[in-house]
Amino acid sequence: MHDARVMRGGHKRNCETAEQRPQLGMALTDSISRLINYYQRHGLEATLQRARVFLRRLFSSHRLVLYYYDLSKNGSIASVRNWPDHLTVARITSQEEIDQEDWQKVANFWNPELSHRNFSERFRKGATVWLIRSEGKLAGYGWTLTGRPIKPHFFPFAANDVHLFDFLIFPECRGRGINPLLVTYILDQLAAERRTRAYIEAAEWNHSQLTSLSKTGFHLLGVARKASLFGRTFVEWGRPKEPSGSESAQVSGKS
């Protein structure tokens, strides 16, 4: 059930029944393990850069910028109608559908064990991963789940709503506008299936992802942070920074 409570200082916090989130110790252990694997595969300089990103995440206020897209009121998007010939997208609903070469690239980018656990869990929950290729080579991917978010969210989802989450473009393919194209392609497919609304979020500190989303059809919904306690998710809404850019996905500034 979903309810709303007014906390000290006048902030409204929404609560909803949620699954227990992983404990902080486990999350921290996973993050350290990922950094070690990243070092073994990419070297010291790249790992130091990744470590700085990790520390920014760890000590940030954990505010997320939330976006929505009304699928029922939007037709085909221009960037999909003018889709580049060198890009293709595959919609995958099970581990068995992933090409072995593609899976090796996905798994070895971070930690193979964590990647396998992550993908298996998401497929069990009914999520879909969208693989995008450039010139036949895997360039990145993103996830969707219909009817509910992948984790306790900021508000309840309707049965026909879709959550977009965890987008990644591999380093050698970044800077080519592939991420917003993948997001836009997915929105177009969901609209054709007569889904109702799509939601996505990005960390407020992640300026590259915010900039990427500003190139899609998403619109700014708000800024919020959440915490779980005794099986409930408490949400505190805040004011977004002054927007810049277009009316779509207005942000101050991603995958």
PLY file of the C-alpha trace (Angstrom):
ply
format ascii 1.0
element vertex 255
property float x
property float y
property float z
element edge 253
property int vertex1
property int vertex2
end_header
0.00 0.00 0.00
1.08 3.57 -0.67
0.65 6.42 1.77
2.03 9.89 2.36
3.36 11.45 5.53
4.47 14.98 6.31
7.75 14.97 8.20
9.39 17.69 10.29
10.17 20.76 8.20
7.16 20.28 5.94
8.76 17.77 3.58
6.32 15.20 2.24
7.59 11.66 2.21
5.84 8.81 0.46
5.98 5.26 1.76
5.30 2.01 -0.02
5.72 -1.64 0.87
9.10 -2.78 -0.43
11.39 -5.73 -0.58
14.34 -5.60 1.78
17.27 -3.85 0.15
20.75 -5.43 0.24
22.71 -4.49 3.31
25.27 -1.72 3.00
28.15 -4.11 3.75
27.23 -6.40 0.86
26.86 -3.45 -1.53
30.23 -2.06 -0.47
31.88 -5.47 -0.88
30.43 -5.81 -4.37
31.68 -2.34 -5.31
35.22 -3.10 -4.10
35.18 -6.42 -5.94
34.14 -4.64 -9.13
36.99 -2.13 -8.75
39.55 -4.93 -8.29
38.31 -6.68 -11.40
38.30 -3.38 -13.29
41.96 -2.81 -12.30
42.95 -6.28 -13.51
41.34 -5.64 -16.89
41.90 -1.92 -17.52
45.01 -0.88 -15.58
45.83 1.62 -12.85
44.98 4.94 -14.54
41.52 3.88 -15.67
40.88 2.33 -12.23
41.82 5.53 -10.40
39.34 7.41 -12.55
36.69 4.80 -11.78
37.54 4.98 -8.05
36.92 8.73 -8.07
33.49 8.09 -9.56
32.86 5.45 -6.88
33.76 7.89 -4.09
31.51 10.56 -5.57
28.66 8.07 -5.46
29.50 6.95 -1.93
29.60 10.42 -0.42
26.93 12.11 -2.54
23.48 12.88 -1.18
22.05 10.03 -3.30
19.50 12.29 -4.96
18.07 10.98 -8.20
16.56 12.95 -11.05
13.33 11.29 -12.20
11.82 11.47 -15.68
8.63 10.30 -17.36
7.43 9.78 -20.92
3.75 9.52 -21.87
3.76 6.64 -24.33
0.05 6.89 -25.09
0.30 10.44 -26.44
3.45 10.29 -28.52
3.94 8.87 -31.98
7.11 7.75 -33.68
10.14 9.80 -32.63
12.15 11.58 -35.32
15.48 10.00 -34.35
13.92 6.54 -34.80
12.49 7.45 -38.20
16.01 8.53 -39.19
17.71 5.54 -37.58
21.43 5.15 -38.50
22.14 2.16 -40.74
25.14 1.01 -38.68
23.10 0.51 -35.48
20.91 -2.49 -34.67
18.99 -3.40 -31.50
18.10 -6.86 -30.18
15.47 -7.44 -27.50
16.52 -10.24 -25.11
14.33 -11.93 -22.50
16.57 -14.77 -21.30
20.23 -15.56 -20.71
20.15 -18.27 -23.39
19.36 -15.70 -26.09
22.60 -13.78 -25.53
25.39 -14.58 -27.98
28.44 -16.00 -26.22
30.76 -13.31 -27.58
28.36 -10.59 -26.42
28.07 -12.18 -23.00
31.83 -12.33 -22.56
32.06 -8.63 -23.27
29.27 -7.84 -20.80
30.55 -10.13 -18.05
34.22 -9.21 -18.33
33.61 -5.49 -18.25
33.09 -5.70 -14.48
32.96 -8.94 -12.54
31.78 -12.11 -14.33
30.24 -13.63 -11.19
28.35 -10.47 -10.27
27.25 -9.96 -13.87
25.84 -13.47 -14.11
24.00 -13.09 -10.80
22.66 -9.70 -11.82
21.38 -10.81 -15.22
19.88 -14.04 -13.88
17.98 -12.21 -11.15
16.57 -9.66 -13.57
15.45 -12.23 -16.10
13.71 -14.14 -13.29
11.80 -10.96 -12.46
10.64 -10.68 -16.07
12.97 -7.89 -17.17
14.16 -7.41 -20.76
17.63 -6.31 -21.84
18.06 -4.40 -25.11
21.44 -4.90 -26.81
22.61 -2.26 -29.25
25.31 -3.00 -31.83
27.39 -0.65 -33.94
28.78 -2.14 -37.15
27.82 -5.55 -35.77
29.78 -5.13 -32.52
28.09 -4.87 -29.13
28.11 -1.20 -28.12
25.94 -1.26 -24.99
22.65 -2.23 -23.43
19.76 -1.10 -21.25
17.01 -2.78 -19.23
13.21 -2.50 -19.04
10.61 -4.03 -16.74
6.84 -3.70 -17.18
4.34 -3.26 -14.36
6.79 -2.58 -11.56
10.24 -1.13 -10.96
13.27 -3.37 -10.59
13.79 -2.10 -7.00
11.59 -0.27 -4.49
10.78 2.98 -6.25
9.54 6.47 -5.45
5.90 5.74 -6.26
3.73 2.77 -7.35
3.64 1.69 -10.98
0.50 0.89 -12.95
0.30 -2.50 -14.68
1.12 -1.01 -18.09
3.91 1.34 -16.96
7.51 0.53 -17.85
10.72 1.12 -15.90
13.92 1.81 -17.88
17.11 1.28 -15.87
20.84 0.48 -15.86
21.99 1.65 -19.27
25.62 1.12 -20.22
27.60 2.11 -23.30
31.06 0.57 -23.52
33.93 3.09 -23.35
35.09 2.63 -26.93
31.60 3.51 -28.19
30.92 6.56 -26.02
30.68 10.06 -27.41
28.67 8.93 -30.47
25.18 9.57 -29.13
24.39 5.87 -28.89
22.79 5.95 -25.43
20.03 8.46 -26.29
19.39 6.58 -29.53
18.92 3.32 -27.62
16.59 4.99 -25.10
14.59 6.55 -27.93
14.36 3.25 -29.82
12.98 1.53 -26.72
10.42 4.29 -26.16
9.25 3.93 -29.75
8.84 0.16 -29.37
6.94 0.54 -26.10
4.63 3.13 -27.65
3.87 0.71 -30.51
2.90 -1.89 -27.88
0.45 0.62 -26.36
2.23 0.89 -23.03
1.10 3.77 -20.87
4.07 5.56 -19.33
7.81 5.05 -19.12
9.99 6.12 -16.21
13.73 6.45 -15.84
16.05 8.02 -13.30
19.68 9.10 -13.07
21.92 10.15 -10.20
22.07 13.92 -9.82
25.87 13.82 -9.89
25.94 11.84 -13.17
26.06 14.75 -15.59
26.88 12.59 -18.63
23.72 10.52 -18.12
21.62 13.62 -17.48
22.93 15.19 -20.67
22.19 11.98 -22.55
18.60 11.92 -21.30
18.14 15.55 -22.36
18.46 14.27 -25.95
15.50 11.91 -25.58
11.76 12.46 -25.29
11.78 12.13 -21.50
10.42 14.99 -19.37
11.59 16.03 -15.92
9.36 14.70 -13.14
11.31 15.74 -10.06
14.29 15.12 -7.81
14.12 12.79 -4.83
16.02 10.48 -2.55
14.86 7.41 -0.67
15.71 5.14 2.21
14.28 1.81 3.33
13.34 0.98 6.91
11.37 -2.00 8.25
10.29 -3.05 4.78
9.07 0.39 3.73
10.60 2.87 1.33
10.60 6.49 2.53
10.87 9.13 -0.18
11.85 12.77 0.23
11.18 15.05 -2.72
13.37 18.08 -3.30
13.74 20.93 -5.71
15.69 20.30 -8.90
18.54 22.56 -9.88
17.81 25.31 -12.34
17.16 23.59 -15.70
19.00 24.37 -18.90
18.44 23.20 -22.44
15.28 22.03 -24.11
11.84 21.44 -22.64
12.40 17.70 -22.89
14.24 16.08 -19.98
15.37 19.43 -18.62
18.50 19.04 -16.54
21.44 21.09 -15.35
24.09 19.69 -17.34
23.15 9.43 -18.78
23.68 4.75 -19.67
0 1
1 2
2 3
3 4
4 5
5 6
6 7
7 8
8 9
9 10
10 11
11 12
12 13
13 14
14 15
15 16
16 17
17 18
18 19
19 20
20 21
21 22
22 23
23 24
24 25
25 26
26 27
27 28
28 29
29 30
30 31
31 32
32 33
33 34
34 35
35 36
36 37
37 38
38 39
39 40
40 41
41 42
42 43
43 44
44 45
45 46
46 47
47 48
48 49
49 50
50 51
51 52
52 53
53 54
54 55
55 56
56 57
57 58
58 59
59 60
60 61
61 62
62 63
63 64
64 65
65 66
66 67
67 68
68 69
69 70
70 71
71 72
72 73
73 74
74 75
75 76
76 77
77 78
78 79
79 80
80 81
81 82
82 83
83 84
84 85
85 86
86 87
87 88
88 89
89 90
90 91
91 92
92 93
93 94
94 95
95 96
96 97
97 98
98 99
99 100
100 101
101 102
102 103
103 104
104 105
105 106
106 107
107 108
108 109
109 110
110 111
111 112
112 113
113 114
114 115
115 116
116 117
117 118
118 119
119 120
120 121
121 122
122 123
123 124
124 125
125 126
126 127
127 128
128 129
129 130
130 131
131 132
132 133
133 134
134 135
135 136
136 137
137 138
138 139
139 140
140 141
141 142
142 143
143 144
144 145
145 146
146 147
147 148
148 149
149 150
150 151
151 152
152 153
153 154
154 155
155 156
156 157
157 158
158 159
159 160
160 161
161 162
162 163
163 164
164 165
165 166
166 167
167 168
168 169
169 170
170 171
171 172
172 173
173 174
174 175
175 176
176 177
177 178
178 179
179 180
180 181
181 182
182 183
183 184
184 185
185 186
186 187
187 188
188 189
189 190
190 191
191 192
192 193
193 194
194 195
195 196
196 197
197 198
198 199
199 200
200 201
201 202
202 203
203 204
204 205
205 206
206 207
207 208
208 209
209 210
210 211
211 212
212 213
213 214
214 215
215 216
216 217
217 218
218 219
219 220
220 221
221 222
222 223
223 224
224 225
225 226
226 227
227 228
228 229
229 230
230 231
231 232
232 233
233 234
234 235
235 236
236 237
237 238
238 239
239 240
240 241
241 242
242 243
243 244
244 245
245 246
246 247
247 248
248 249
249 250
250 251
251 252
253 254
